[in-house]
Amino acid sequence: MGKFCEVCEKGTMSGNKVSHSERKTRRVWAPNTQRVRVIVNGAPKRMHVCTRCLRSGKVQRAL
């Protein structure tokens, strides 16, 4: 599941796309997730992490 952050558990949100004439159709907003290697319990592990968690330092990257 690529559009789900495994750190903050942020997932997709749904709502309406509203045109200029106010017609409404359903659409989906997905978080910007990246598959990165992070340090979990001292060992590197691949996880889907949103860019907000990467920027704020909630995870430590394994380079």
BELRA-V68670 format. One record per pair of residues at least 24 apart in sequence whose ideal C-beta (glycine too) atoms are under 7 Angstrom apart, sorted by the first residue. I is the first residue (numbers start at 1). J is the second residue. If there is no record, write none. Layout:
BEGIN
i=I j=J
i=I j=J
END
This chain:
BEGIN
i=2 j=33
i=2 j=48
i=3 j=30
i=3 j=31
i=3 j=33
i=4 j=33
i=4 j=48
i=5 j=31
i=5 j=33
i=5 j=48
i=5 j=49
i=5 j=50
i=5 j=53
i=6 j=47
i=6 j=48
i=6 j=49
i=7 j=49
i=7 j=53
i=7 j=58
i=7 j=59
i=8 j=50
i=8 j=53
i=8 j=58
i=10 j=50
i=36 j=61
i=37 j=61
i=37 j=62
i=38 j=62
END
